[in-house]
């Protein structure tokens, strides 16, 4: 993680809070992407994954420093990805520690100057109260298991669908199918539906294993997980059929030429049309690993995305 996206909420609006903000941005490890004004906005940013962490400076931050007390800040971290959360927490702790050390040195110098005065200020400190959302124990399996589900579904469905059409070409029955009254769309649907059923069965089995064996909690809706899996399978099956179209034998495929196809379409300005803007927005047209993480870790139930449809995630 070279540069973490954070949301900055400053309730103190003081010189000390602005100095701390400059310390965060000056470290080149953080980029402020949002300025929430209330707790609901902070929660929405973390729920959607727009920010990897949220820093809140409470009111009275500058006054506590001047009085020699412990000034506290709140650090909320998106723990869906445990590795990223650990790194972001470490970066933030380092920045806060350096800033606290600088404040202590400055206060010590002021004490030396004010030794002859009746009132002697204390030595302030800064404490960062860190809270990890969605995955408090930072269990890596809660993030990687949904990604494994996507990989298994993608590999199984694309390989099976692609090899099914190739097999028809190898044994010479494709020409016989083409001269039947069956339309090409019916042929494609007939080839894809059995593997869609296999994919949904794999999804159910993997979900059960993830819950019973790996103890990965599912905080979201199981119905939504099934819908997301079906959407992903539709894309994977279509990719398998698209990849199989130019191949004449099993030794040639599948080669997964989708990036080449996307590049070819983009060069001919096809992807720049409005009606194909979905292809330009995301190479993956259906559910990605991020959507599965939203269901597993964040407890997403199909709302809270501000009119963004799931396929655009």
C-alpha positions in Angstrom: 0.0 0.0 0.0 1.9 3.1 -1.2 -0.9 5.6 -0.6 -4.0 4.9 1.5 -7.3 6.7 0.9 -8.6 8.3 4.1 -11.5 10.5 5.1 -10.7 13.4 7.3 -13.1 14.8 9.8 -11.9 17.8 11.8 -14.3 18.8 14.6 -11.7 21.1 16.3 -10.7 23.3 13.4 -7.6 24.5 15.2 -3.9 25.1 14.3 -2.9 21.8 16.0 -5.5 19.8 14.0 -4.3 21.4 10.7 -0.7 20.6 11.6 -1.7 17.0 12.2 -3.5 16.9 8.8 -0.3 18.2 7.1 1.6 15.5 8.9 -0.6 12.9 7.4 -0.5 14.3 3.9 3.2 15.2 4.1 4.1 11.6 4.8 3.1 10.7 1.3 1.4 7.6 2.7 -2.1 9.1 2.8 -4.5 10.8 0.4 -7.5 12.6 1.7 -10.4 11.7 -0.6 -13.4 12.9 1.5 -14.3 15.4 4.2 -17.3 13.9 6.1 -19.2 16.2 8.4 -21.0 13.5 10.5 -20.9 9.9 11.6 -23.3 8.8 8.9 -21.0 10.0 6.1 -18.0 8.3 7.7 -20.0 5.0 7.9 -21.1 5.3 4.3 -17.5 5.9 3.0 -16.3 2.9 4.8 -19.2 0.7 3.8 -18.7 1.5 0.1 -15.0 1.2 0.3 -14.3 4.7 -1.0 -12.0 5.3 2.0 -9.7 2.8 3.6 -9.7 4.7 6.9 -11.3 7.6 8.6 -9.5 10.0 10.9 -11.6 12.1 13.3 -10.2 15.0 15.3 -12.4 15.6 18.3 -13.3 19.0 19.7 -10.8 20.3 22.2 -7.8 18.7 20.5 -5.8 21.9 20.6 -6.9 22.8 24.1 -5.8 19.5 25.5 -2.3 19.9 24.0 -2.0 23.4 25.4 -3.0 22.2 28.9 -0.6 19.3 28.8 -3.3 16.6 28.6 -3.6 13.6 26.4 -5.3 14.6 23.2 -7.2 11.8 21.5 -8.0 11.1 17.9 -10.2 8.4 16.4 -9.0 6.2 13.6 -11.6 3.9 11.9 -10.1 1.4 9.5 -11.8 -0.8 6.9 -10.7 -4.3 8.0 -12.3 -6.3 5.1 -8.8 -6.7 3.7 -6.8 -7.6 6.8 -3.4 -7.0 5.2 -4.3 -3.6 4.0 -5.8 -2.7 7.3 -2.7 -3.7 9.2 -0.5 -1.6 6.9 -2.8 1.5 7.1 -2.9 1.2 10.9 0.9 1.0 11.0 1.3 4.0 8.8 -1.2 6.1 10.9 0.5 5.0 14.2 3.8 6.2 12.8 2.5 9.6 11.8 0.8 10.1 15.1 3.9 9.0 17.0 6.1 11.5 15.1 3.6 14.3 15.6 3.3 13.5 19.3 7.1 13.5 19.7 7.3 16.9 18.0 4.6 18.3 20.2 6.4 17.0 23.3 9.7 18.6 22.2 8.0 21.9 21.6 6.3 21.8 25.0 9.6 20.9 26.7 11.2 23.9 25.2 8.4 26.1 26.4 8.8 24.7 29.9 12.4 25.6 29.9 11.6 29.2 28.9 8.8 29.4 31.5 10.7 27.9 34.5 10.5 31.1 36.4 6.8 31.4 36.1 4.3 30.3 38.7 2.3 28.0 36.3 4.2 25.3 34.5 2.4 23.5 31.7 2.5 19.7 31.7 3.8 17.5 28.9 1.0 16.6 26.4 0.7 13.4 24.5 -1.5 12.2 21.6 -3.3 8.9 21.7 -4.9 7.4 18.6 -7.9 5.2 19.4 -8.0 2.7 16.6 -11.1 0.7 15.7 -11.2 -1.9 12.9 -14.6 -2.3 11.2 -16.0 -5.4 9.5 -13.1 -7.6 10.6 -12.0 -6.7 14.2 -9.7 -9.7 14.5 -8.1 -9.1 11.1 -8.7 -12.7 10.0 -7.2 -13.0 6.5 -9.5 -15.9 5.6 -12.5 -13.6 5.8 -11.1 -11.7 2.8 -9.4 -14.4 0.7 -12.1 -17.1 0.8 -14.6 -14.9 -1.2 -11.8 -14.4 -3.7 -11.2 -18.1 -4.0 -14.9 -18.6 -4.7 -14.7 -16.2 -7.6 -11.6 -17.9 -9.0 -13.1 -21.4 -8.7 -16.3 -20.4 -10.4 -14.4 -18.5 -13.2 -12.1 -21.4 -13.9 -14.7 -24.2 -13.8 -17.4 -22.5 -15.8 -15.1 -20.9 -18.5 -13.2 -24.1 -19.0 -16.2 -26.4 -19.2 -18.2 -24.1 -21.5 -15.3 -23.5 -23.8 -14.3 -27.1 -24.1 -17.9 -28.2 -24.8 -18.2 -26.2 -28.0 -14.6 -27.2 -29.0 -15.6 -30.9 -28.6 -18.5 -30.5 -31.0 -16.1 -29.1 -33.6 -13.5 -31.9 -33.0 -15.9 -34.8 -33.5 -17.6 -33.1 -36.5 -21.1 -32.7 -35.0 -21.2 -28.9 -35.1 -22.2 -28.9 -38.7 -25.0 -31.3 -38.0 -26.3 -29.1 -35.2 -26.2 -26.0 -37.5 -28.4 -27.6 -40.1 -31.1 -28.6 -37.6 -34.1 -26.3 -37.0 -32.5 -25.2 -33.8 -31.5 -21.6 -33.8 -27.9 -20.5 -32.7 -29.2 -18.8 -29.6 -31.0 -22.0 -28.5 -27.8 -24.0 -29.1 -25.8 -21.5 -27.0 -28.3 -21.6 -24.2 -28.5 -25.4 -24.3 -24.7 -25.6 -23.9 -24.5 -23.0 -21.2 -27.4 -24.0 -18.9 -26.0 -27.3 -17.6 -22.7 -25.6 -16.7 -24.7 -22.8 -15.0 -26.3 -25.4 -12.8 -22.8 -26.9 -12.1 -21.6 -23.5 -11.2 -24.5 -22.8 -8.8 -23.9 -26.2 -7.2 -20.2 -25.3 -6.8 -21.2 -22.0 -5.2 -23.5 -23.7 -2.7 -20.8 -26.3 -1.8 -18.0 -23.7 -1.4 -20.2 -21.4 0.7 -21.1 -24.3 3.0 -17.4 -25.3 3.3 -16.4 -21.7 3.9 -18.9 -21.4 6.8 -18.4 -24.8 8.4 -14.7 -25.5 7.8 -13.1 -22.1 7.6 -15.6 -20.4 9.9 -16.0 -17.4 7.5 -19.0 -15.4 8.7 -21.7 -14.3 6.2 -23.1 -11.1 7.4 -25.1 -10.2 4.3 -28.0 -11.8 2.6 -27.7 -15.4 1.3 -30.3 -14.6 -1.4 -28.2 -11.7 -2.6 -25.2 -14.0 -2.6 -27.0 -16.4 -4.9 -28.1 -13.6 -7.2 -24.5 -12.3 -7.4 -23.3 -15.7 -8.1 -25.8 -16.1 -11.0 -24.8 -12.8 -12.5 -21.1 -13.8 -12.3 -21.8 -17.1 -13.9 -23.7 -15.5 -16.8 -20.6 -13.4 -17.5 -18.2 -16.3 -17.1 -20.3 -18.5 -19.4 -20.5 -15.8 -22.0 -16.7 -15.3 -21.8 -16.2 -19.0 -22.3 -18.4 -19.0 -25.4 -16.7 -15.9 -26.7 -13.3 -17.4 -26.1 -14.3 -20.6 -27.9 -15.6 -19.0 -31.1 -12.4 -18.8 -33.1 -11.0 -22.2 -32.0 -11.1 -25.3 -34.0 -9.8 -27.8 -31.6 -9.1 -28.6 -28.0 -5.4 -27.9 -28.3 -6.1 -24.3 -29.2 -8.4 -23.3 -26.4 -9.3 -21.9 -24.1 -6.8 -19.0 -24.4 -8.8 -16.3 -22.6 -8.5 -13.7 -25.3 -10.8 -11.2 -23.6 -8.1 -8.5 -23.0 -7.2 -8.7 -26.7 -10.9 -8.4 -27.7 -11.3 -5.4 -25.4 -8.3 -3.7 -26.9 -9.5 -4.5 -30.4 -13.0 -3.0 -29.7 -11.5 0.0 -28.0 -9.3 0.7 -31.0 -12.3 0.8 -33.2 -14.2 3.2 -30.9 -16.8 0.6 -30.2 -16.4 0.8 -26.5 -16.8 4.5 -26.6 -20.4 4.3 -27.5 -22.9 5.1 -24.7 -24.7 1.9 -25.1 -21.5 -0.1 -24.3 -20.4 2.2 -21.5 -20.6 -0.7 -19.0 -17.7 -2.4 -20.8 -15.6 0.8 -20.5 -16.6 1.2 -16.8 -15.5 -2.2 -15.6 -13.8 -5.0 -17.5 -15.6 -7.4 -15.2 -19.3 -7.0 -16.1 -20.8 -8.8 -13.1 -20.0 -9.6 -9.5 -16.3 -9.2 -8.6 -14.5 -10.3 -5.5 -15.2 -6.9 -4.0 -19.0 -7.5 -4.1 -18.5 -10.9 -2.4 -16.4 -9.2 0.3 -19.2 -6.7 0.8 -21.7 -9.6 1.4 -19.4 -11.6 3.5 -17.6 -9.0 5.6 -19.6 -5.7 5.4 -23.0 -7.4 5.5 -24.2 -5.7 2.4 -27.8 -6.5 1.6 -28.4 -4.6 -1.6 -28.7 -1.0 -0.4 -26.6 1.9 0.5 -24.7 2.4 -2.8 -26.3 5.7 -3.8 -28.1 4.5 -7.0 -25.0 2.5 -8.2 -26.1 -0.8 -9.6 -24.2 -3.9 -8.6 -22.8 -4.5 -12.1 -21.0 -1.1 -11.9 -19.2 -2.1 -8.8 
